[in-house]
């Protein structure tokens, strides 16, 4: 990035565009200062999304209390729908990792010859979005431990069967699950670099001061 800016500055200096040259130099200074202070737009956007996920609405409710809102609305409408036994808890954020695990399992289902895959239509955008929300909600460990695709992949690696139940090849599905698993780890690793950098002290972390071992002079 810096090399590109320097190249632009040199090119503009030859063309003698005074205004563009001034803007390019200011952009170079801003970029250097931002990199030196550790500020990135990506980190800012992630923290902004995190605030949105935990933001309260006009009634003082956050996403984790949406199940109560849905329950109250069903009572007002005269229905008797209960959400306590909801397997995935769709009205609450606490089980979002399981919902995304089920969605990703559908993504990994092998498609036909004339059908587009999810990667061909959307690239890696959906994977980044799902993993980012999971990490911002603090559910990365839950997702890694309870992911449906990871369980199927481990079972397939043990029995190594290539059956085709309902026209779905288990071997092809396991190959797609393996690629998605590697991609998820890479995305989580990248996101953690910006959200949980090892060289930055957390405000809530306990700072322990170490004192040197006392020494006594020999009398």
N, C-alpha and C positions, 0 to 999 in steps of 0.2 A: 504493500500500500504506500509506504513512504517512498519507495523507488519510483512508483508511478507518479506521485506528486512532484518529485524532483524532476522527472522527465517532462512533465507538463510545464513546470516553471521554466526549464531551459528552453523548451519549444516556444513558449510565449515571449521569452526575452528576445529571441531572434525575430519574432514577428512584430515586436514593439507595440503590443497591445497593453497600454498602461493600466487600464482598469482591470482587465483580466489578470494581469501579472500581480497586481496588488491583492486581488481576491485569492489567487493561488497561494501567495506567500502567507496570507492570514489563515488560510485553510491548513497549510503545513504547520504553522505555529499551534493552531488549535488541536490538530491531530497529535502532535508530539506531546503537548501538555496533557491531553486526555489519556494518552498511553502511559505517561509517566505517573499520573495520579491513579491509575487503575480503573478508569471509568470507561464503560462500554455501553453502547445502546442496547445490546442484547440482554445484559444484566438488568438494565432499567425496565425493559419490556417484561421480563420474567417477573420481577417484583411487582410491576403494575398488574399483571394478570393474577398474581397471588393476592393482592389487595382486593381485586374484583371477586375472587372466590370466597373471601372472608368478609366481604362488605355487607353491611346491614341495609335493608330496604327501609321504606318509610314507616313500616310497622315494627322496626327493630328486629327483624328476623334475618338470619343468615341461611346459607344453603343447608347447613346441618339441621335446621328446624323446618325445612320445607315439608317434611312428612306430616307435621302437626297442622300446617296450613292446609294441605290437601285433605286431611281428616276433618278439619273444621268446615271446609267448603262442601264436603260430601254430606255432612250433617245438615247444613243449611239448605242443600238441594233436596233433602228428604231421602237420600240414599243411605244404605247401611254398609257401604264398602269399608272393609278393614284393611289396614296396611301393616299390621303388626307381624303378620306371617309372610310378608313379601320376601321371597328368597333372595333377590338381589338388592332390595331396598332402593328402588329407582328414585324415590322422592328424597333420598338423603345422600350425602356425599360419601358416607362411610364405606360404602361398597362399590365405589366407582371403579376400583381396580378389577373387581370381578366382572363388572359390565364391560369394561374395555377388553378383558381377557376373552369374553364370549364373542365380542365383535371381531377381535383379531383372529379368533379361530375360524370365523366365517371367511375372513380375508385369505386365510391359508388354504382354504378348500380349492383343490385344483379345478381350473376352468377348462372349457372345451377348446377345440382348436380355433374356432372363429370368435372367441370371446376375449375381451381385454381383461388383463389382470388389474388389480388395484394399483400396483406400481406403475403400470403403463398409463393409467388414467390420472393418478394423483401424485406419482412419484413417492417420496418419503414424507410428504407433508402430514398425512394422517398419523403416521407413526410418531413423528415429532410432537404433534398436538396431543395425542393420547399420553405419551410418556411424560410430557411437560406437565399436564394436569395431574397425573398420578404423583409426580415428584413434588409439585407445589402443594398437594394435599397431604404429603407425608406418608404415602402408601406404597413407596417403592419396595420395601421389604415384604409387605403383604402380597404385592403383585408377583414378586419373584418366588415366593413360597407357595402360592395358591394358583398360579397360572395354569389354565386348562391345557394350553398348548404344550407347555413344558412337561406336564404329566404324560400326555399322549406320546410325546417324543421319547421320553425315557422308557415307556412301555414298548414302543416300537423297536427301540434299540436293543431291548432284551430279547423279545421273541423273534424279531426280524421277519415278520410275516408281510407278505405283499398281497393281501386280500383286497378285493374291491367291493366292499359293502355299499349298496345303493349307487354303484357306479363310480365311487370315489377310491382312487388308488392310495392305499396307506403309505406306500413308499414315496410317492410324489408329494403327498401331504406332509410327511415327515421331513422331506427335503426343504419344503417351504417353511415349515415350522422352525427348522434349524437356522435358516437364513434370517427369519424374523427375530429369533432369539439373539443372534449375534448383533443384529441392528439395534435391538432394544438395549443391549449392554453398552454399545457405543454411544447411543443417545443419552442414556443415564450418566455415563462417564463424562460426556461433554457438558451436560447440564449441571452436574455436581461441581465442575470446575468453576462455574460462574456463581452458583448459589452457595456452595460450601467450600470456598478456597482454603487450603491448608495454611496459607501464609497470612490469613486474616483472623484476628482475634474476635470471637463472638462477644457481644455485649453481656450476654448472660453467663458466659463462662467464668469459672472461678480462677482468679489469678493467684497462683501460689508463688510466694517469694522464697527462694532457697538461700539459706545463710551458710557461710563456710563452716567447716568443722572446727570447733574450738581447739586451740593448741595451747599447751602449757610449756613454759620454758623449764628446762632441767635446772634444779637448784644445786 
